[in-house]
């Protein structure tokens, strides 16, 4: 089945190719204005066609950022009337209720939280999210969706208090170690479209991670937490080795720490996702394996129930971390509490 084109480029930047002929010789050729925004017009020297960025939102007169924000506000428990008032306060743009209703209906296939929204609003109101600012060498905004945890009966402790270490730490992103051969699967996933919509909220490149995380947490059914802090100690590594895992990490006195961008629960597995711009050009398998081992250690869950992935608005790559550290996948490993 042919997949529909992505929503990108979602930040107003020069697109990589012409949507008509896939040509690369693209130049800017003026602006087009409407009552709410202006769009950059591009000209393709290969086919002689003019086009605008944000092809997935063609014909929408409102700024794409306003549409994405409206979807977030509505799925965080605000009514359509409250959402309209918040848009006026935040963006100074008045949106008719009928228009909001059209947006909500139009993006329903991607904003799957609509399945739980009624029950979530009834039980949690506007207090669906729990947030905490963490200062771990740099500032992270840990967030967990209480309504999804409660309504889907998800097990596992996602408290930020249980995922911190007071010792000086090593960064998981800097970890380089040998792993067993594993199968990486490339696929298209709903996370790609959610990332494209989430990027509409980013005003600058440095805002991309937070924008994607916030949009997925508010609108996706399976995303339960973002920026989840984890750490892997020397004792954890020693335990994995003692039960036959191939873990070539040194048993250091300093823990290896990290923050998982997105944690999802779906299809009976816990998915640990890392948003990586230009995902096709990088290979963060080592980092994600550390995340899986650390998360399993902190939650006392078997590594078998984890799946890791990295993605952007175009590409999605996933693997089972157990394949990287266990030669034979047959027996579920448990922890001693």
Secondary structure, DSSP 8 states (H G I E B T S, - for coil): ----------SSS--SS-TTT--S-EEEEEEEE-SS-EEEEEEETTT--EEES-GGGTT--S-HHHHHHHHHHHHTT--HHHHHHHHHHHH-----HHHHHHHHHHTTTT-TTHHHHHHHHHHHTT--EEEEEEESSSEEEEEEEHHHHHHTT--S---GGGG--SS--EEGGG----------EEE--HHHHHHHHHGGG-SSGGGHHHHHHHHHHHH-SSEEEEEEEEEE-HHHHHHHHHTT----S---SS-EEEEEEEEEEETTEEEEEEE-TTGGG---HHHHHHHHHHHHHHHT--GGGEEEEEE-SS-EEEE-THHHH-S---S------
